[in-house]
Structures are given as structure tokens and as C-alpha cells.
Amino acid sequence: MRKIARALMDDPDNDERIELVGDLAEQYLDAMKRHRERACSHPKTDLREKAIAGGGIQCKPQCLFCGFSVGNPVKKQSGLPKWDDALLPRYEASRTAEREAIQRKFVQLHKAETEQLKKKSKCWQAEYAAYRRTPIWQNKRARVLKRADGICEGCLDAHATVVHHTTYSHMGDELLYQLVALC
């Protein structure tokens, strides 16, 4: 049996955690995996002067795309460009915006899926209520109560008053063993 995928995600616009289930969860996890894989691989670096604590200067390679320090400091050299402190915050802001765009997309998909399920549930409930008013159901209900001799098949003690489906997959065409008399 295949395990159902689940994912917890944060709504970037509300302080709310959302649980995604099934295909939607798989799609979200795949989108986030692709997002992580697109992180900077430091394709181009440049040796730069970086100010360190205590007022010292180090010569370090800096990624020109994301602004991260790549590798270890090297021997001091003169004439190097200064460390670009604006690169890292700009890169992090763009990564955050990409991640939040993915999250917003899946928040919308989750809302649409939830609405669709609510509509489907309302239709099903109306169909079930109509079925329970039919003579076919009334006959099956009476036969199950008679089979149980009026005793609850759950506790085998109290008087049975309702007939419950053990599965709704065959509703309308259920077999009597799929129905139980309960108190």
C-alpha cells in the first residue's frame, strides 16, 4: 500500500500552518526541493578585501552572485576591490521571495481543494439523506434491526435504534453485512 504524502507549510501572509495531503503535498515537496537545488553554487568568485572584527582586513573570495564568502582567506594583496556587503542581503531577499511565491501558490491550491471537497461533501450528504428516505433503505434498515434482534451489535447490551454503514463505498447497493445495528 502506497503511503500518503503529507507536508506542513507556513502561510507567508498569516501566522498559520497548513497541512497538505496527497498529490498536493507531493507537488509542494517537489517544488521546495527544486527551490533548494537552485541555491547558488558560486559560479563566479572574486578575491576581495573584507573588514573583520577588530578592524583588520582579510583577503577572501566572494561569490559575485550571492555574496557568500567562498573558501579560506588568502595572503593579503593590495589593490583588491572592497567586499560587497549588499550582495548577500539582495540574494537572501530574492530567495525568500521565491520561497514565499511557492508557498502562496500552494496556499491558493489548498484553499481551492478544500472548497471543492466541501462542495462534494454537501452533494454527498444531500444524496445520502435522500437515500435514507427511500423504501429500499427502510427495508434494509428493518432487516438489520431484525437480524440484531433489537440489540446493539456494538455493545451487545443496549437497545439498537440506528443502522450504521461500515463503509459508504457501496451506498445504495450495500450488502446487509455492511450495515450494523447500534444503540
ZIBEL-V753387 format. One record per residue. N is the residue number from 1. SS is DSSP state (helix for helix, strand for strand, loop for the rest). PSI is psi in whole degrees, -180 to 180 (* if undefined). Layout:
# ZIBEL-V753387
n={N/N}
ss={SS/SS}
psi={PSI/PSI}
This chain:
# ZIBEL-V753387
n={1/2/3/4/5/6/7/8/9/10/11/12/13/14/15/16/17/18/19/20/21/22/23/24/25/26/27/28/29/30/31/32/33/34/35/36/37/38/39/40/41/42/43/44/45/46/47/48/49/50/51/52/53/54/55/56/57/58/59/60/61/62/63/64/65/66/67/68/69/70/71/72/73/74/75/76/77/78/79/80/81/82/83/84/85/86/87/88/89/90/91/92/93/94/95/96/97/98/99/100/101/102/103/104/105/106/107/108/109/110/111/112/113/114/115/116/117/118/119/120/121/122/123/124/125/126/127/128/129/130/131/132/133/134/135/136/137/138/139/140/141/142/143/144/145/146/147/148/149/150/151/152/153/154/155/156/157/158/159/160/161/162/163/164/165/166/167/168/169/170/171/172/173/174/175/176/177/178/179/180/181/182/183}
ss={loop/loop/loop/loop/loop/strand/strand/strand/strand/strand/strand/loop/loop/loop/loop/strand/strand/strand/strand/strand/strand/loop/helix/helix/helix/helix/helix/helix/helix/helix/helix/helix/helix/helix/helix/helix/helix/loop/loop/loop/loop/loop/loop/loop/strand/strand/strand/strand/strand/strand/strand/loop/helix/helix/helix/loop/strand/strand/strand/strand/strand/strand/strand/loop/loop/loop/loop/loop/strand/loop/loop/loop/loop/strand/loop/loop/loop/loop/loop/loop/loop/strand/loop/loop/loop/helix/helix/helix/helix/helix/helix/helix/helix/helix/helix/helix/helix/helix/helix/helix/helix/helix/helix/helix/helix/helix/helix/helix/helix/helix/helix/helix/helix/helix/helix/helix/helix/helix/helix/helix/helix/helix/helix/helix/helix/helix/helix/helix/helix/helix/helix/helix/loop/loop/helix/helix/helix/helix/helix/helix/helix/helix/helix/helix/helix/helix/helix/loop/loop/loop/strand/loop/loop/loop/loop/loop/loop/loop/strand/loop/loop/strand/strand/strand/strand/loop/loop/loop/loop/loop/loop/loop/loop/loop/loop/helix/helix/helix/strand/strand/strand/strand/loop}
psi={132/134/137/129/143/145/136/134/157/138/118/-14/-11/159/71/136/138/135/123/144/146/-139/-39/-40/-44/-43/-43/-48/-38/-43/-41/-34/-46/-38/-46/-38/-21/7/156/134/15/59/-27/125/161/140/128/161/127/130/136/172/142/3/4/169/136/150/116/150/133/134/128/-8/-50/-18/-1/153/127/112/-172/159/152/175/140/139/151/158/12/149/157/154/133/98/-14/-20/-49/-51/-35/-43/-47/-38/-40/-38/-41/-43/-41/-46/-44/-33/-41/-46/-44/-40/-45/-25/-46/-44/-39/-44/-43/-43/-40/-44/-42/-42/-37/-44/-44/-42/-42/-42/-44/-44/-40/-42/-42/-44/-41/-41/-40/-15/-4/155/-30/-48/-44/-40/-47/-41/-47/-40/-39/-42/-39/-43/-40/-3/33/7/140/127/-4/-51/-12/30/-54/168/131/131/-20/158/127/142/137/-21/146/6/-22/26/130/-23/26/154/157/-28/-11/6/141/144/131/158/*}
